[in-house]
Amino acid sequence: MLAVLSPGQGSQKPGFLTPWLDLPGAEARLRWWSALAGIDLVRLGTEGDADEIKDTARTQPLLVAAALLAAEHLPMYDVTVTAGHSVGELAAAALAGVLPPESAITLAGVRGREMAAACALEPTGMSAMLGGDKDEVLAAIEAHGLHPANFNGAGQIVVAGAVDRLAKLAAEPPAGSRVISVKVAGAFHTPYMAPAEQALGAVAAGITPTDPTRILLSNFDGAAVNHGREMLQRLVRQVTAPVRWDLCIHSLADLGVTAVIELPPAGTLAGLIKRELKGSAALPEIVTLNTPDDLAAARDLIARHGAPSGHEPTMQFRVVVSASAGTFAPVEGLAEGDMIDSGQVIGHVTTRQGAVEVAAHGSGVLTEWLAHHDDPVAPGQPLARIGGQLT
């Protein structure tokens, strides 16, 4: 089983689109998308310096365009799974058939401009926290009035909020952790981005999505999303919600993904997967696609790991995750193979504040328990798989 991944902001490099313009039709494609995005993608991707292309309003459509441009030169009909990190989700949604490329580019342009405008309202930023005990790190983030913005896996949590509070956290890091400032314009994926979420939602409301034709994983909870309208809503909500890339990695492993292609500018997501799954039998073979010279290796990977040509699977699979830390208990008498209705309670997580119900977000067959009675669970931890069949 093969997955294609689209990277997010921070992966861009000066000149990274230059070699792609040698491919037939590439420049014309980018000029058309430039008109939709409201920026010159050709110039920025070939001549823009590091400072220019890290501008949020420019970076986001540039990254989505790069991923979609490269994917046009792959046999995507053999790809089973797509996912993207942050703004990369727009490219992933297009590759899964939820959005046409033009809609993904347009939304990326709106998203980038509106998030840049939200960043200008007050001084905020982001820092990467590496290492330390996860519970202690999260407690320190909360104690400083900050927000966990990205759970990237491999012991990396990106925290966001007011710059003065970030400075205090850096001066008093939890034991065993270190804090590294991230050079971004503001506190992405936090309530500070509420104006951007509202603006993006107003534009997205005019789009008619379609249901995905392949497995599409969501940053919100690592779940596979079956309905286009739900995915569009999640894409809007994700502007202020944390990116759970750690859960996406674990969903790739749970699905049995054996190979991964990271679209350009590639390397960041591949590194996170390698670190998170290091030493695990679930570690997939990975190709980082950065230039047309890498297309041969990517096509070979698809030939060896892809689905049979002409078969586009529709995923009937969801991962139910825990919303809280505590001890899990499944509903008594509920067994693998039982039918589950959307909204049905399948278990409880006992926390210090009491029991929290765990409900299925969609109907289907309870294919596998991923946690069992009295198992300790963390926020976002997969508890069960609903569905699990490709049709």
N, C-alpha and C positions, 0 to 999 in steps of 0.2 A: 504494500500500500504506500502511495506516494503523496506527500504534501508540498504545496507551494506557498511560501511565506513572503509577506511584504513588510519591509522595515519601516520604522517611524522616524520622527524628528531626531536629529543628532547623528544620523548615519551618513548624511550628505558630505561630499568632498568636492573641492573646486575641480571643474572640468570633467566630472564623471560621466556626462552625457556625450562628450566629444566623439568617442569611437562609435557610438550607436548611430550617428548621423551619416555614416558611410553606407548604411543599409538602405535598400530601395524603399522610398516612401516615408522614411522616418522623419525627415525634416518637415515634409508637408503635414504629417500627422501632428507633430509638435506645434506647428504654426496654427493649425486649427484648434488644438487644445489651448493654446495661448490666448486665442480670442475668447474662449469660454472662461478661462481662469482670470483674465484681466492682467496678465503679466507676460513678459517675453521669456518663455521657457527655453527657447533655443539659446539666446544670449546668456541667460543665467546658468544654464547647464554646461556651457562651454567656456564662457569668459568671466562669469561672476566669481569674485574672490570669496574667501571664507566668511568675512563679515557680512557681505551682501546676501549670501545664500543661507545664512543662519537666521535672517529676518523671518519670523513666523509666517507673515503674510505671503512670503515667496517660497519658503521651504516646503510648506504642506502641499500645494499643487505640484511643485517640482518633483517631490517624492512619489506621489500617486502617478504622475505622468511617466516617470522612469520605470516604475513597476509594470504598468500596463503596456508600455512600448516594448519592453523585453519579452513579456508574456506572449505578445503577438507572434513571436518567432519560435514558440514552443508548441508541441502537440498537446494542448491543454485538455483535449477530450480523453486523454489517458490519466489525468490527474484526479485523485479521489477527494483530497482535503485541501481547503484553503484557509488561511488565517493571516491577520496582519496586526502589527503593533501600533496602537494609537491611530494616527491618521492613516497608517497602512491598512486599517480595516476597510477604508473606502475602496482601495484597490482590490482587496480580497473579496469584498461584496460584489464588485464588478466581475471578477474572475469566476465567481460562483453563480453568476447570472441574475443576481438580485437587482443590479443597476446596470444600465448601459454605460460604457466608458465616459460618454459626454456628461452624464449626470454625476458620476464620481468625480470628474475633474471640476465641474461647476461647484459641487458641494465642498471640495477641498479648497477652492478659492475663497468661498464664503467663510468656511471654518477658519482658515488662516487669517483672513482680514479681521474677523470678529474677535478671535482670540488675541490677536495683536492689540486691538483696541481695548480689550478687557485688561490686558497687561499694563496699559498706560494709565489706568485709573488710580493705582496705588503701587508703591514699591514692594514687589513680591519676587520670589525666586524659587529655586529648587536645589537640593543637595542629595547626593547619593550616599546612603549609609551601607557600609560593607562590614559583614561579620557581626559578631555579638549574638546573644540569645534573642530569638525573634520576639518573644513576649516582652522582654525588657526593652527592646528597641521600640516596639509599638507603644509601650507605656511612656517612654521618654518623649516620643513624638506627641502623644496626647498631652503630657504634662507641660510641654512648651507651647501648646496652642497651635500645633501644626497639623498637617494632613499627610497620610501616606498616599502618594499619587501613583506610583508604579511598584507592583510586586513582581520583580523581574526574575525571581528564582536565583539559585546559587548564592544565597545569603545576601542578596542586594535588594534594598528597598529604597526607592526615591521618595524623599519627603519634600513637601512644598508648603509655602506660606509666606508670612511677612519676613522681610530680609533681616530685621533686628532679632526676630525669634530664631531664625536659622543660624545667626551668628552665635547666639547663646547656646544652642544645641551643639554647634561645632566646638564650643569651648568646654562643654560638659557632656561628652559622648558617653553612652552606656559602656560598661566594661566589655572589652574585647572587640569594640567596633571603632571604625573611623569614618569621618564625615568629609566628603569631597564636594566642593561647590560645582554645580552644573551650570554652564554658560547658556542660559536660556532667558527669555524675556520676562517670564513670570511664572505664577503658580498654576500650571496646567493640571487638569483633572482634579480640581478642587472647587469648592463653592465660589471662589474668586472668578471663575469662568462662567457664572450664571448668565450674564448678559449675552455672551457668545452662544451659549446653549439655546437661549430664547430666539436669537436671530437665526441660528442654523435651523431650528425647528420650524420657523415660519417659512423658510425656503423649502425645506424637506417636505412640508405638508402638500406641496404642489406636485410631488413626484409619485408616480404609480409603480411601486416595485413589483417584482415577480418572485416566486418562491425559488430557493436555490436549487441548482441541478447537481450540486456536489456538496459534500460535508463542509459547512462553514462554521468555524469556531468563533465564539464571541469573547472579547476582552472582559466583558462584564463578570462572567463566572466560569469561563472555559467551556461552556456548554455548546453543543451543536444546535444551531437555530434552523428550524424547518420552514419558517414562514417569512416571506419578504417584508411584510409590514412590520412584524416584530423586530426584524434586523434593522430596519430603517429607524425605528424608535430607539433601539439600543445605540445606534451610531450617534444619534443626537444626545442621548443621555450620557454617553461616554465622555463628553466634553467636561463634565463636572465629576464623573465617577472614576475611582481608581482603575488603572489598567492591571488586570490580573493575568499577566503573561505567564506567571508560574503555573496557573491552572490550565492555561492553554498548552503548555509543555506537557503537563501530566495527562491531559486529554489525548494528545498525540501518542503518548506511550500507551494509554489505555486502549486506544483504537488499534494498536499494533502497527503504527506507521513505521515502515522500514527504511524510507529514504525521504530526504528533504532537499528542496531547491529553494534557496533564498534569492529573491529578485534584487536587482540593483537599487541603491548602492548596498551591496551585500557584505556581511561579516558579523554585524552586531548580534543578530538573532541566532546565527550559527554558534557564536561563542557562548551565548547564554544556555543554549540547549546542551552543548558539550559539557559545560560546567555542572549544570543541574543533573544530567544523566550520566555523569562520568562513572565508569565502572559498571554500569547497568547493562543488562542484556537488551534493554529497550532503546539504547543509543542508536539512532538511525545513521545511515550513510548520508553524507551531506555534500552538496555542491553549492558553492557561492558563485552566483552569476553576476559578474561585474562588467565584462566587456563581451562583444560578439565572439571573441576567441574562446569563451567559456561555454558557448552554446552546444558544441559537440559533446562535452562532458555531461551537460544537463540533459540533452536528448538521449544519450546512452543510459543515464540513470532512469529516465522515464521508460525506456524500452525494457529495462530489466525489472522495474518495480511498479510500473503503472498498471492501471486496469486495462482489460482487453479493449482494443480500439472499437469505437462506436458505442461503448457502454458508458452512459453517464449516470452514476448512481444518485439516488435521492436518499438522504440519510434519515432514518427513523430512529434517531439516537439522541438522548439528552443525558447529561451528567447532573444529578441533583447534588448540590453542595450545602455545607453547613454555613449558616449565617453567623454563628457564634462559637466561642471556645467552650468546651465542656465535655460531657460524657454522652455518647449516643446510645439510644435504645430504639430498635425498630418496632413498629406496631406488631403486637403479638398475633401470630397466625398468618402474617403476610410473608409469602415465600416467592423465591425465584420462579418465574413462569406465570405468576398471577397477572391479570390485567389491572392496569392502574388508570384511573380517570384524572383528567387535568384538575389540579387543585386538591387532590386527595392527600390526606396526611399519611405519610409512610413511616414516620418516626418522630422522636423528640430528642432534643439536646438539653441536658440538664446543666444549667449554668449557676453561677452564684446568685443570680437574681431570680432563678426559677426555671421552669421548663419552657423551651421554645419549640414550637411545632415546625416540622420539616415537611413541606408539601411539594408534590410533583408539579412542574410547570407545563406539562403536556401529558397526553394520554399515550398508552402503549403497554408493552409487556415489561414487567420487572425482570430484566435479563441477568442482573448481577448485583449483589450487595458488595459495596466497596468498603464498608465499615460494618462492624458487628456489635452485638450487645455489650455494653460497658466499655467500648473502645473510647479512649480520649481522642477528641477531634479539635482541630483548629479552624478559625474562620476561613471559609473558602475551600475546605477540604472536601473532596468528592465522597459522597455517601452511597450512591446507588446509580446504576445505569438503567434508563428507561428506553425501551425499544431495542436498538442494537442490530437491526437488519438493514441491508442494502437492497433496494428494489429497483 
